[in-house]
Amino acid sequence: MGVDAFIVHMSATIQRLMQAGASSDRALLVLGEYYANICLRDATRPAQFLKQMAGAPPVGFGIEGFRTDLVDDQNPARHYIAFVFVGYWLPALFAVAVLWMWEMAGFVRYRGHWSQNDIRSGYVGIRHGRLLRK
């Protein structure tokens, strides 16, 4: 498992979506759901939506091969893809605000645990999401 499996799985997923004629927007929605548990259809139920995003997604890969300065739990792909998603859909300033608000909420939720690694991973994801937008 690890980063190599994540890259292979994500590449195959994107290839399958593109062959089926999916737009980039549709592909990002699928990636967000598979790898980060972002189910926009549940956004009308905010408590459920936020609970899902904090939970484990349907697909996980572990930490092997991921840069250690970007890892703070057993599924760094989840956090990375969440912020690729945010960076793709939101202007950069808003995406960064979401990153910091999400981490502050985690600080409260996890009783004072701050994760600079999540912030770093979020910035990488936002940058990659913005690049996909171009």
C-alpha positions in Angstrom: 0.0 0.0 0.0 1.1 3.6 0.5 1.8 6.4 -1.9 2.6 4.1 -4.9 -0.7 2.3 -4.5 -2.5 5.6 -4.2 -1.0 6.9 -7.4 -1.8 3.7 -9.3 -5.4 3.6 -8.0 -6.0 7.3 -8.6 -4.5 7.1 -12.1 -6.7 4.2 -13.0 -9.8 6.0 -11.6 -9.0 9.1 -13.6 -8.3 7.1 -16.8 -11.6 5.2 -16.4 -13.5 8.5 -15.8 -11.9 10.2 -18.8 -12.6 7.2 -21.1 -16.3 7.5 -20.0 -16.3 11.1 -21.0 -16.4 12.6 -17.5 -15.5 16.3 -17.3 -12.7 17.5 -15.0 -15.4 18.8 -12.6 -17.0 15.3 -12.5 -13.6 13.6 -12.0 -12.9 15.9 -9.0 -16.2 15.1 -7.4 -15.5 11.4 -7.7 -11.9 11.7 -6.4 -13.2 13.7 -3.5 -15.8 11.1 -2.6 -13.5 8.1 -3.1 -10.4 9.4 -1.3 -11.6 12.1 1.1 -15.2 11.1 1.8 -16.5 14.4 0.5 -20.1 13.6 -0.5 -21.6 16.9 -1.8 -25.1 15.3 -2.0 -25.0 15.3 1.8 -24.1 19.0 2.1 -27.8 19.8 2.9 -27.3 17.9 6.1 -24.2 19.8 7.6 -23.7 17.5 10.6 -23.7 14.4 8.5 -21.5 16.1 5.9 -18.9 17.2 8.4 -18.9 13.8 10.2 -18.3 12.0 6.9 -15.4 14.3 6.0 -13.8 13.7 9.4 -14.2 9.9 8.9 -12.4 7.3 6.9 -13.1 7.4 3.2 -14.1 4.2 1.2 -10.5 3.9 -0.1 -7.3 4.2 2.0 -3.6 3.6 1.4 -1.6 4.0 4.6 1.5 6.1 5.1 4.3 4.1 3.3 6.2 6.4 0.9 4.4 9.6 1.8 6.7 12.5 2.8 6.9 12.3 6.6 6.4 16.1 7.0 2.9 15.7 5.3 1.7 12.7 7.4 -0.2 13.0 10.7 -2.5 10.0 10.6 -2.8 6.6 8.9 -4.4 8.0 5.7 -2.5 11.1 4.4 -4.1 10.6 0.9 -7.5 11.6 2.5 -6.2 15.0 3.7 -4.3 15.7 0.5 -7.2 14.9 -1.8 -9.6 16.9 0.4 -7.5 20.0 -0.3 -6.9 19.2 -4.0 -10.7 19.3 -4.0 -10.9 22.6 -2.1 -8.2 24.1 -4.2 -9.9 23.1 -7.4 -13.3 24.5 -6.5 -12.4 27.6 -4.5 -10.3 30.7 -5.2 -6.9 30.3 -3.5 -7.6 32.8 -0.7 -10.9 31.0 0.3 -9.2 27.6 -0.1 -6.5 28.6 2.4 -9.2 30.0 4.8 -11.0 26.6 4.6 -7.7 24.8 5.4 -7.0 26.9 8.5 -10.7 26.7 9.7 -10.7 23.0 9.3 -7.4 22.6 11.2 -8.7 25.0 14.0 -11.9 22.8 14.2 -9.6 19.8 14.5 -7.7 21.5 17.3 -10.9 21.9 19.3 -12.2 18.4 18.3 -9.0 16.7 19.3 -8.5 18.7 22.5 -5.5 20.8 21.6 -3.8 18.7 19.0 -2.4 20.9 16.3 -1.1 19.3 13.1 1.4 21.4 11.2 1.8 18.4 8.9 -1.9 18.7 7.9 -1.4 22.4 7.2 1.6 21.5 4.9 -0.3 18.7 3.2 -3.3 21.1 2.7 -1.1 23.7 1.1 0.3 21.1 -1.3 -3.2 19.9 -2.1 -4.6 23.4 -2.7 -1.7 24.2 -5.0 -2.3 21.0 -7.0 -6.1 21.7 -7.1 -5.4 25.2 -8.5 -3.1 23.8 -11.1 -5.8 21.4 -12.2 -8.1 24.4 -12.6 -5.8 26.0 -15.2 
